[in-house]
C-alpha cells in the first residue's frame, strides 16, 4: 500500500508562471523523493510602476512515502 503526503510550497520567478512552478519542483526535489504531481493552487503577480516584476505560485506537492525499511537479519 502506498501513502501519499502533500505539502504546500510558495515559489516565484521573474520570468513566468511556468518558471515559478519549475523552481518549486526543482527546490522541492532537493529534499523530497518520489514526487508524483504538483497542483498549482494559486497564482499572482507582483507589479511595480505598472509593470509585472515577478510571478508567484502556491503549489501542492504530492509525493509517495518510502515503504517500511527492511529489517536487519540477525546473525
mmCIF file as gemmi writes it, N, C-alpha and C atoms, coordinates in Angstrom:
data_model
loop_
_atom_site.group_PDB
_atom_site.id
_atom_site.type_symbol
_atom_site.label_atom_id
_atom_site.label_alt_id
_atom_site.label_comp_id
_atom_site.label_asym_id
_atom_site.label_entity_id
_atom_site.label_seq_id
_atom_site.pdbx_PDB_ins_code
_atom_site.Cartn_x
_atom_site.Cartn_y
_atom_site.Cartn_z
_atom_site.occupancy
_atom_site.B_iso_or_equiv
_atom_site.pdbx_formal_charge
_atom_site.auth_seq_id
_atom_site.auth_asym_id
_atom_site.pdbx_PDB_model_num
ATOM 1 N N . UNK Axp A 1 ? 0.839 -1.173 0 1 0 ? 1 A 1
ATOM 2 C CA . UNK Axp A 1 ? 0 0 0 1 0 ? 1 A 1
ATOM 3 C C . UNK Axp A 1 ? 0.891 1.246 0 1 0 ? 1 A 1
ATOM 4 N N . UNK Axp A 2 ? 0.545 2.221 -0.791 1 0 ? 2 A 1
ATOM 5 C CA . UNK Axp A 2 ? 1.309 3.465 -0.849 1 0 ? 2 A 1
ATOM 6 C C . UNK Axp A 2 ? 0.61 4.554 -0.045 1 0 ? 2 A 1
ATOM 7 N N . UNK Axp A 3 ? 1.409 5.344 0.606 1 0 ? 3 A 1
ATOM 8 C CA . UNK Axp A 3 ? 0.908 6.507 1.328 1 0 ? 3 A 1
ATOM 9 C C . UNK Axp A 3 ? 1.452 7.736 0.611 1 0 ? 3 A 1
ATOM 10 N N . UNK Axp A 4 ? 0.582 8.703 0.342 1 0 ? 4 A 1
ATOM 11 C CA . UNK Axp A 4 ? 0.981 9.932 -0.334 1 0 ? 4 A 1
ATOM 12 C C . UNK Axp A 4 ? 0.848 11.097 0.639 1 0 ? 4 A 1
ATOM 13 N N . UNK Axp A 5 ? 1.889 11.903 0.697 1 0 ? 5 A 1
ATOM 14 C CA . UNK Axp A 5 ? 1.883 13.089 1.548 1 0 ? 5 A 1
ATOM 15 C C . UNK Axp A 5 ? 1.811 14.317 0.637 1 0 ? 5 A 1
ATOM 16 N N . UNK Axp A 6 ? 1.153 15.371 1.107 1 0 ? 6 A 1
ATOM 17 C CA . UNK Axp A 6 ? 1.03 16.604 0.334 1 0 ? 6 A 1
ATOM 18 C C . UNK Axp A 6 ? 1.543 17.762 1.181 1 0 ? 6 A 1
ATOM 19 N N . UNK Axp A 7 ? 2.441 18.559 0.593 1 0 ? 7 A 1
ATOM 20 C CA . UNK Axp A 7 ? 2.922 19.765 1.262 1 0 ? 7 A 1
ATOM 21 C C . UNK Axp A 7 ? 2.619 20.962 0.375 1 0 ? 7 A 1
ATOM 22 N N . UNK Axp A 8 ? 2.606 22.12 0.963 1 0 ? 8 A 1
ATOM 23 C CA . UNK Axp A 8 ? 2.344 23.339 0.208 1 0 ? 8 A 1
ATOM 24 C C . UNK Axp A 8 ? 3.626 24.165 0.153 1 0 ? 8 A 1
ATOM 25 N N . UNK Axp A 9 ? 3.987 24.611 -1.047 1 0 ? 9 A 1
ATOM 26 C CA . UNK Axp A 9 ? 5.178 25.431 -1.223 1 0 ? 9 A 1
ATOM 27 C C . UNK Axp A 9 ? 4.812 26.69 -2.006 1 0 ? 9 A 1
ATOM 28 N N . UNK Axp A 10 ? 5.583 27.745 -1.783 1 0 ? 10 A 1
ATOM 29 C CA . UNK Axp A 10 ? 5.407 29.014 -2.494 1 0 ? 10 A 1
ATOM 30 C C . UNK Axp A 10 ? 6.685 29.276 -3.269 1 0 ? 10 A 1
ATOM 31 N N . UNK Axp A 11 ? 6.534 29.655 -4.529 1 0 ? 11 A 1
ATOM 32 C CA . UNK Axp A 11 ? 7.691 29.89 -5.376 1 0 ? 11 A 1
ATOM 33 C C . UNK Axp A 11 ? 7.446 31.12 -6.239 1 0 ? 11 A 1
ATOM 34 N N . UNK Axp A 12 ? 8.545 31.749 -6.677 1 0 ? 12 A 1
ATOM 35 C CA . UNK Axp A 12 ? 8.4 32.915 -7.556 1 0 ? 12 A 1
ATOM 36 C C . UNK Axp A 12 ? 9.472 32.918 -8.628 1 0 ? 12 A 1
ATOM 37 N N . UNK Axp A 13 ? 9.219 33.706 -9.664 1 0 ? 13 A 1
ATOM 38 C CA . UNK Axp A 13 ? 10.148 33.827 -10.783 1 0 ? 13 A 1
ATOM 39 C C . UNK Axp A 13 ? 9.961 35.199 -11.415 1 0 ? 13 A 1
ATOM 40 N N . UNK Axp A 14 ? 11.03 35.737 -11.939 1 0 ? 14 A 1
ATOM 41 C CA . UNK Axp A 14 ? 10.932 36.995 -12.678 1 0 ? 14 A 1
ATOM 42 C C . UNK Axp A 14 ? 10.573 36.744 -14.136 1 0 ? 14 A 1
ATOM 43 N N . UNK Axp A 15 ? 10.588 35.456 -14.566 1 0 ? 15 A 1
ATOM 44 C CA . UNK Axp A 15 ? 10.347 35.103 -15.969 1 0 ? 15 A 1
ATOM 45 C C . UNK Axp A 15 ? 8.881 34.835 -16.298 1 0 ? 15 A 1
ATOM 46 N N . UNK Axp A 16 ? 8.279 33.849 -15.557 1 0 ? 16 A 1
ATOM 47 C CA . UNK Axp A 16 ? 6.922 33.406 -15.912 1 0 ? 16 A 1
ATOM 48 C C . UNK Axp A 16 ? 6.327 32.53 -14.812 1 0 ? 16 A 1
ATOM 49 N N . UNK Axp A 17 ? 5.019 32.243 -14.963 1 0 ? 17 A 1
ATOM 50 C CA . UNK Axp A 17 ? 4.376 31.295 -14.055 1 0 ? 17 A 1
ATOM 51 C C . UNK Axp A 17 ? 4.987 29.912 -14.226 1 0 ? 17 A 1
ATOM 52 N N . UNK Axp A 18 ? 5.225 29.515 -15.48 1 0 ? 18 A 1
ATOM 53 C CA . UNK Axp A 18 ? 5.823 28.203 -15.737 1 0 ? 18 A 1
ATOM 54 C C . UNK Axp A 18 ? 7.159 28.061 -15.025 1 0 ? 18 A 1
ATOM 55 N N . UNK Axp A 19 ? 7.964 29.097 -15.088 1 0 ? 19 A 1
ATOM 56 C CA . UNK Axp A 19 ? 9.272 29.047 -14.425 1 0 ? 19 A 1
ATOM 57 C C . UNK Axp A 19 ? 9.116 28.986 -12.914 1 0 ? 19 A 1
ATOM 58 N N . UNK Axp A 20 ? 8.122 29.662 -12.366 1 0 ? 20 A 1
ATOM 59 C CA . UNK Axp A 20 ? 7.88 29.609 -10.917 1 0 ? 20 A 1
ATOM 60 C C . UNK Axp A 20 ? 7.534 28.189 -10.488 1 0 ? 20 A 1
ATOM 61 N N . UNK Axp A 21 ? 6.725 27.478 -11.304 1 0 ? 21 A 1
ATOM 62 C CA . UNK Axp A 21 ? 6.389 26.088 -10.996 1 0 ? 21 A 1
ATOM 63 C C . UNK Axp A 21 ? 7.633 25.214 -11.123 1 0 ? 21 A 1
ATOM 64 N N . UNK Axp A 22 ? 8.421 25.436 -12.165 1 0 ? 22 A 1
ATOM 65 C CA . UNK Axp A 22 ? 9.672 24.688 -12.342 1 0 ? 22 A 1
ATOM 66 C C . UNK Axp A 22 ? 10.58 24.86 -11.126 1 0 ? 22 A 1
ATOM 67 N N . UNK Axp A 23 ? 10.67 26.081 -10.619 1 0 ? 23 A 1
ATOM 68 C CA . UNK Axp A 23 ? 11.505 26.342 -9.44 1 0 ? 23 A 1
ATOM 69 C C . UNK Axp A 23 ? 10.957 25.624 -8.208 1 0 ? 23 A 1
ATOM 70 N N . UNK Axp A 24 ? 9.639 25.575 -8.07 1 0 ? 24 A 1
ATOM 71 C CA . UNK Axp A 24 ? 9.029 24.861 -6.941 1 0 ? 24 A 1
ATOM 72 C C . UNK Axp A 24 ? 9.404 23.384 -6.978 1 0 ? 24 A 1
ATOM 73 N N . UNK Axp A 25 ? 9.332 22.778 -8.171 1 0 ? 25 A 1
ATOM 74 C CA . UNK Axp A 25 ? 9.685 21.362 -8.315 1 0 ? 25 A 1
ATOM 75 C C . UNK Axp A 25 ? 11.179 21.158 -8.08 1 0 ? 25 A 1
ATOM 76 N N . UNK Axp A 26 ? 11.992 22.011 -8.672 1 0 ? 26 A 1
ATOM 77 C CA . UNK Axp A 26 ? 13.449 21.889 -8.539 1 0 ? 26 A 1
ATOM 78 C C . UNK Axp A 26 ? 13.883 21.967 -7.071 1 0 ? 26 A 1
ATOM 79 N N . UNK Axp A 27 ? 13.389 22.966 -6.358 1 0 ? 27 A 1
ATOM 80 C CA . UNK Axp A 27 ? 13.784 23.131 -4.951 1 0 ? 27 A 1
ATOM 81 C C . UNK Axp A 27 ? 13.217 22.028 -4.069 1 0 ? 27 A 1
ATOM 82 N N . UNK Axp A 28 ? 11.962 21.634 -4.306 1 0 ? 28 A 1
ATOM 83 C CA . UNK Axp A 28 ? 11.351 20.561 -3.514 1 0 ? 28 A 1
ATOM 84 C C . UNK Axp A 28 ? 12.092 19.253 -3.709 1 0 ? 28 A 1
ATOM 85 N N . UNK Axp A 29 ? 12.556 19.019 -4.936 1 0 ? 29 A 1
ATOM 86 C CA . UNK Axp A 29 ? 13.258 17.773 -5.26 1 0 ? 29 A 1
ATOM 87 C C . UNK Axp A 29 ? 14.599 17.645 -4.549 1 0 ? 29 A 1
ATOM 88 N N . UNK Axp A 30 ? 15.124 18.744 -4.046 1 0 ? 30 A 1
ATOM 89 C CA . UNK Axp A 30 ? 16.397 18.685 -3.329 1 0 ? 30 A 1
ATOM 90 C C . UNK Axp A 30 ? 16.281 17.931 -2.007 1 0 ? 30 A 1
ATOM 91 N N . UNK Axp A 31 ? 15.097 17.963 -1.402 1 0 ? 31 A 1
ATOM 92 C CA . UNK Axp A 31 ? 14.933 17.319 -0.096 1 0 ? 31 A 1
ATOM 93 C C . UNK Axp A 31 ? 13.809 16.283 -0.067 1 0 ? 31 A 1
ATOM 94 N N . UNK Axp A 32 ? 13.04 16.179 -1.149 1 0 ? 32 A 1
ATOM 95 C CA . UNK Axp A 32 ? 11.909 15.245 -1.184 1 0 ? 32 A 1
ATOM 96 C C . UNK Axp A 32 ? 12.095 14.277 -2.344 1 0 ? 32 A 1
ATOM 97 N N . UNK Axp A 33 ? 11.909 12.987 -2.058 1 0 ? 33 A 1
ATOM 98 C CA . UNK Axp A 33 ? 11.958 11.966 -3.105 1 0 ? 33 A 1
ATOM 99 C C . UNK Axp A 33 ? 10.534 11.586 -3.503 1 0 ? 33 A 1
ATOM 100 N N . UNK Axp A 34 ? 10.422 10.928 -4.626 1 0 ? 34 A 1
ATOM 101 C CA . UNK Axp A 34 ? 9.159 10.322 -5.076 1 0 ? 34 A 1
ATOM 102 C C . UNK Axp A 34 ? 8.044 11.326 -5.351 1 0 ? 34 A 1
ATOM 103 N N . UNK Axp A 35 ? 8.383 12.509 -5.859 1 0 ? 35 A 1
ATOM 104 C CA . UNK Axp A 35 ? 7.33 13.481 -6.2 1 0 ? 35 A 1
ATOM 105 C C . UNK Axp A 35 ? 6.528 12.925 -7.368 1 0 ? 35 A 1
ATOM 106 N N . UNK Axp A 36 ? 5.207 12.878 -7.19 1 0 ? 36 A 1
ATOM 107 C CA . UNK Axp A 36 ? 4.309 12.358 -8.219 1 0 ? 36 A 1
ATOM 108 C C . UNK Axp A 36 ? 3.631 13.467 -9.015 1 0 ? 36 A 1
ATOM 109 N N . UNK Axp A 37 ? 3.239 14.531 -8.32 1 0 ? 37 A 1
ATOM 110 C CA . UNK Axp A 37 ? 2.496 15.583 -9.01 1 0 ? 37 A 1
ATOM 111 C C . UNK Axp A 37 ? 2.585 16.897 -8.25 1 0 ? 37 A 1
ATOM 112 N N . UNK Axp A 38 ? 2.269 17.959 -8.985 1 0 ? 38 A 1
ATOM 113 C CA . UNK Axp A 38 ? 2.217 19.297 -8.399 1 0 ? 38 A 1
ATOM 114 C C . UNK Axp A 38 ? 0.937 19.954 -8.882 1 0 ? 38 A 1
ATOM 115 N N . UNK Axp A 39 ? 0.136 20.427 -7.957 1 0 ? 39 A 1
ATOM 116 C CA . UNK Axp A 39 ? -1.097 21.124 -8.28 1 0 ? 39 A 1
ATOM 117 C C . UNK Axp A 39 ? -0.895 22.6 -7.969 1 0 ? 39 A 1
ATOM 118 N N . UNK Axp A 40 ? -1.109 23.459 -8.957 1 0 ? 40 A 1
ATOM 119 C CA . UNK Axp A 40 ? -0.971 24.896 -8.739 1 0 ? 40 A 1
ATOM 120 C C . UNK Axp A 40 ? -2.273 25.393 -8.123 1 0 ? 40 A 1
ATOM 121 N N . UNK Axp A 41 ? -2.197 25.747 -6.858 1 0 ? 41 A 1
ATOM 122 C CA . UNK Axp A 41 ? -3.37 26.167 -6.091 1 0 ? 41 A 1
ATOM 123 C C . UNK Axp A 41 ? -3.73 27.618 -6.363 1 0 ? 41 A 1
ATOM 124 N N . UNK Axp A 42 ? -2.717 28.469 -6.523 1 0 ? 42 A 1
ATOM 125 C CA . UNK Axp A 42 ? -2.976 29.898 -6.702 1 0 ? 42 A 1
ATOM 126 C C . UNK Axp A 42 ? -1.826 30.534 -7.466 1 0 ? 42 A 1
ATOM 127 N N . UNK Axp A 43 ? -2.135 31.619 -8.159 1 0 ? 43 A 1
ATOM 128 C CA . UNK Axp A 43 ? -1.131 32.345 -8.931 1 0 ? 43 A 1
ATOM 129 C C . UNK Axp A 43 ? -1.307 33.84 -8.675 1 0 ? 43 A 1
ATOM 130 N N . UNK Axp A 44 ? -0.196 34.572 -8.681 1 0 ? 44 A 1
ATOM 131 C CA . UNK Axp A 44 ? -0.287 36.018 -8.54 1 0 ? 44 A 1
ATOM 132 C C . UNK Axp A 44 ? 0.933 36.666 -9.178 1 0 ? 44 A 1
ATOM 133 N N . UNK Axp A 45 ? 0.838 37.959 -9.43 1 0 ? 45 A 1
ATOM 134 C CA . UNK Axp A 45 ? 1.985 38.705 -9.933 1 0 ? 45 A 1
ATOM 135 C C . UNK Axp A 45 ? 2.245 39.88 -9.01 1 0 ? 45 A 1
ATOM 136 N N . UNK Axp A 46 ? 3.506 40.28 -8.938 1 0 ? 46 A 1
ATOM 137 C CA . UNK Axp A 46 ? 3.881 41.488 -8.218 1 0 ? 46 A 1
ATOM 138 C C . UNK Axp A 46 ? 4.093 42.571 -9.261 1 0 ? 46 A 1
ATOM 139 N N . UNK Axp A 47 ? 3.494 43.723 -9.034 1 0 ? 47 A 1
ATOM 140 C CA . UNK Axp A 47 ? 3.529 44.814 -10.01 1 0 ? 47 A 1
ATOM 141 C C . UNK Axp A 47 ? 4.223 46.022 -9.399 1 0 ? 47 A 1
ATOM 142 N N . UNK Axp A 48 ? 5.052 46.68 -10.215 1 0 ? 48 A 1
ATOM 143 C CA . UNK Axp A 48 ? 5.703 47.91 -9.791 1 0 ? 48 A 1
ATOM 144 C C . UNK Axp A 48 ? 5.702 48.87 -10.969 1 0 ? 48 A 1
ATOM 145 N N . UNK Axp A 49 ? 5.255 50.068 -10.737 1 0 ? 49 A 1
ATOM 146 C CA . UNK Axp A 49 ? 5.195 51.098 -11.78 1 0 ? 49 A 1
ATOM 147 C C . UNK Axp A 49 ? 4.432 50.619 -13.016 1 0 ? 49 A 1
ATOM 148 N N . UNK Axp A 50 ? 3.36 49.88 -12.782 1 0 ? 50 A 1
ATOM 149 C CA . UNK Axp A 50 ? 2.516 49.422 -13.876 1 0 ? 50 A 1
ATOM 150 C C . UNK Axp A 50 ? 3.077 48.264 -14.68 1 0 ? 50 A 1
ATOM 151 N N . UNK Axp A 51 ? 4.157 47.649 -14.22 1 0 ? 51 A 1
ATOM 152 C CA . UNK Axp A 51 ? 4.763 46.522 -14.933 1 0 ? 51 A 1
ATOM 153 C C . UNK Axp A 51 ? 4.909 45.321 -14.004 1 0 ? 51 A 1
ATOM 154 N N . UNK Axp A 52 ? 4.768 44.145 -14.581 1 0 ? 52 A 1
ATOM 155 C CA . UNK Axp A 52 ? 4.937 42.914 -13.811 1 0 ? 52 A 1
ATOM 156 C C . UNK Axp A 52 ? 6.419 42.737 -13.478 1 0 ? 52 A 1
ATOM 157 N N . UNK Axp A 53 ? 6.687 42.577 -12.201 1 0 ? 53 A 1
ATOM 158 C CA . UNK Axp A 53 ? 8.068 42.378 -11.734 1 0 ? 53 A 1
ATOM 159 C C . UNK Axp A 53 ? 8.375 40.92 -11.43 1 0 ? 53 A 1
ATOM 160 N N . UNK Axp A 54 ? 7.382 40.178 -10.95 1 0 ? 54 A 1
ATOM 161 C CA . UNK Axp A 54 ? 7.602 38.756 -10.688 1 0 ? 54 A 1
ATOM 162 C C . UNK Axp A 54 ? 6.278 38.004 -10.659 1 0 ? 54 A 1
ATOM 163 N N . UNK Axp A 55 ? 6.388 36.702 -10.896 1 0 ? 55 A 1
ATOM 164 C CA . UNK Axp A 55 ? 5.244 35.8 -10.919 1 0 ? 55 A 1
ATOM 165 C C . UNK Axp A 55 ? 5.357 34.873 -9.719 1 0 ? 55 A 1
ATOM 166 N N . UNK Axp A 56 ? 4.254 34.644 -9.039 1 0 ? 56 A 1
ATOM 167 C CA . UNK Axp A 56 ? 4.284 33.772 -7.87 1 0 ? 56 A 1
ATOM 168 C C . UNK Axp A 56 ? 3.228 32.687 -7.956 1 0 ? 56 A 1
ATOM 169 N N . UNK Axp A 57 ? 3.56 31.519 -7.398 1 0 ? 57 A 1
ATOM 170 C CA . UNK Axp A 57 ? 2.615 30.403 -7.355 1 0 ? 57 A 1
ATOM 171 C C . UNK Axp A 57 ? 2.62 29.769 -5.972 1 0 ? 57 A 1
ATOM 172 N N . UNK Axp A 58 ? 1.469 29.261 -5.597 1 0 ? 58 A 1
ATOM 173 C CA . UNK Axp A 58 ? 1.346 28.422 -4.409 1 0 ? 58 A 1
ATOM 174 C C . UNK Axp A 58 ? 1.006 27.04 -4.956 1 0 ? 58 A 1
ATOM 175 N N . UNK Axp A 59 ? 1.845 26.062 -4.629 1 0 ? 59 A 1
ATOM 176 C CA . UNK Axp A 59 ? 1.698 24.708 -5.176 1 0 ? 59 A 1
ATOM 177 C C . UNK Axp A 59 ? 1.518 23.686 -4.069 1 0 ? 59 A 1
ATOM 178 N N . UNK Axp A 60 ? 0.741 22.664 -4.374 1 0 ? 60 A 1
ATOM 179 C CA . UNK Axp A 60 ? 0.64 21.495 -3.506 1 0 ? 60 A 1
ATOM 180 C C . UNK Axp A 60 ? 1.456 20.387 -4.166 1 0 ? 60 A 1
ATOM 181 N N . UNK Axp A 61 ? 2.493 19.949 -3.474 1 0 ? 61 A 1
ATOM 182 C CA . UNK Axp A 61 ? 3.395 18.924 -3.988 1 0 ? 61 A 1
ATOM 183 C C . UNK Axp A 61 ? 3.02 17.59 -3.343 1 0 ? 61 A 1
ATOM 184 N N . UNK Axp A 62 ? 2.722 16.583 -4.182 1 0 ? 62 A 1
ATOM 185 C CA . UNK Axp A 62 ? 2.347 15.248 -3.703 1 0 ? 62 A 1
ATOM 186 C C . UNK Axp A 62 ? 3.503 14.284 -3.938 1 0 ? 62 A 1
ATOM 187 N N . UNK Axp A 63 ? 3.799 13.498 -2.914 1 0 ? 63 A 1
ATOM 188 C CA . UNK Axp A 63 ? 4.879 12.518 -3.046 1 0 ? 63 A 1
ATOM 189 C C . UNK Axp A 63 ? 4.579 11.282 -2.226 1 0 ? 63 A 1
ATOM 190 N N . UNK Axp A 64 ? 5.054 10.146 -2.736 1 0 ? 64 A 1
ATOM 191 C CA . UNK Axp A 64 ? 4.864 8.868 -2.053 1 0 ? 64 A 1
ATOM 192 C C . UNK Axp A 64 ? 5.891 8.719 -0.941 1 0 ? 64 A 1
ATOM 193 N N . UNK Axp A 65 ? 5.445 8.273 0.199 1 0 ? 65 A 1
ATOM 194 C CA . UNK Axp A 65 ? 6.368 7.994 1.304 1 0 ? 65 A 1
ATOM 195 C C . UNK Axp A 65 ? 7.046 6.657 1.056 1 0 ? 65 A 1
ATOM 196 N N . UNK Axp A 66 ? 8.306 6.566 1.466 1 0 ? 66 A 1
ATOM 197 C CA . UNK Axp A 66 ? 9.032 5.306 1.332 1 0 ? 66 A 1
ATOM 198 C C . UNK Axp A 66 ? 8.364 4.249 2.186 1 0 ? 66 A 1
ATOM 199 N N . UNK Axp A 67 ? 8.421 3.004 1.711 1 0 ? 67 A 1
ATOM 200 C CA . UNK Axp A 67 ? 7.855 1.895 2.466 1 0 ? 67 A 1
ATOM 201 C C . UNK Axp A 67 ? 8.674 1.608 3.706 1 0 ? 67 A 1
ATOM 202 N N . UNK Axp A 68 ? 8.204 0.688 4.495 1 0 ? 68 A 1
ATOM 203 C CA . UNK Axp A 68 ? 8.908 0.3 5.721 1 0 ? 68 A 1
ATOM 204 C C . UNK Axp A 68 ? 10.3 -0.18 5.357 1 0 ? 68 A 1
ATOM 205 N N . UNK Axp A 69 ? 11.283 0.274 6.098 1 0 ? 69 A 1
ATOM 206 C CA . UNK Axp A 69 ? 12.658 -0.131 5.832 1 0 ? 69 A 1
ATOM 207 C C . UNK Axp A 69 ? 12.828 -1.598 6.173 1 0 ? 69 A 1
ATOM 208 N N . UNK Axp A 70 ? 13.649 -2.266 5.366 1 0 ? 70 A 1
ATOM 209 C CA . UNK Axp A 70 ? 13.888 -3.692 5.595 1 0 ? 70 A 1
ATOM 210 C C . UNK Axp A 70 ? 14.574 -3.902 6.934 1 0 ? 70 A 1
ATOM 211 N N . UNK Axp A 71 ? 14.058 -4.885 7.657 1 0 ? 71 A 1
ATOM 212 C CA . UNK Axp A 71 ? 14.651 -5.191 8.959 1 0 ? 71 A 1
ATOM 213 C C . UNK Axp A 71 ? 15.953 -5.948 8.75 1 0 ? 71 A 1
ATOM 214 N N . UNK Axp A 72 ? 16.937 -5.629 9.593 1 0 ? 72 A 1
ATOM 215 C CA . UNK Axp A 72 ? 18.237 -6.306 9.5 1 0 ? 72 A 1
ATOM 216 C C . UNK Axp A 72 ? 18.092 -7.747 9.976 1 0 ? 72 A 1
ATOM 217 N N . UNK Axp A 73 ? 18.771 -8.629 9.253 1 0 ? 73 A 1
ATOM 218 C CA . UNK Axp A 73 ? 18.776 -10.032 9.641 1 0 ? 73 A 1
ATOM 219 C C . UNK Axp A 73 ? 19.69 -10.22 10.851 1 0 ? 73 A 1
ATOM 220 N N . UNK Axp A 74 ? 19.235 -11.004 11.79 1 0 ? 74 A 1
ATOM 221 C CA . UNK Axp A 74 ? 20.062 -11.328 12.952 1 0 ? 74 A 1
ATOM 222 C C . UNK Axp A 74 ? 20.975 -12.47 12.58 1 0 ? 74 A 1
ATOM 223 N N . UNK Axp A 75 ? 22.237 -12.339 12.908 1 0 ? 75 A 1
ATOM 224 C CA . UNK Axp A 75 ? 23.229 -13.39 12.596 1 0 ? 75 A 1
ATOM 225 C C . UNK Axp A 75 ? 23.188 -14.484 13.62 1 0 ? 75 A 1
